Amino acid sequence: MSPYRYRCGQCRATSPPTITQAEAEAHRDHHRASVHGGLAPDGEDIETVRGDAARNPDTRYLSTRAALIGIGLLALASLISRVLDR
């Protein structure tokens, strides 16, 4: 399932990516009410977000590479600890 975002072509404004289309529609409805007096501006769209653009900058995530490096460092520290205990 791809994230969605709302875009207002008239204002050139874009909402942050959302998980569901309903959340993107809520951004649209709020934008219409607060900026356009409830009217539908020309050029607005709810679009599917693909690739890196789908990442929400407010969301914290851990990359697989960082997790594997961390596990490798823990294994190395464990090995060194065992060797030094002998």
MOURZI-V987875 format. One record per helix or strand of 2 or more residues. SS is the DSSP state (A for helix, B for strand). FROM is the first residue (numbers start at 1). TO is the last residue. If there is no record, write none. Layout:
ss=SS from=FROM to=TO
ss=SS from=FROM to=TO
This chain:
ss=B from=4 to=8
ss=B from=13 to=14
ss=A from=21 to=35
ss=B from=45 to=48
ss=A from=51 to=54
ss=A from=64 to=85
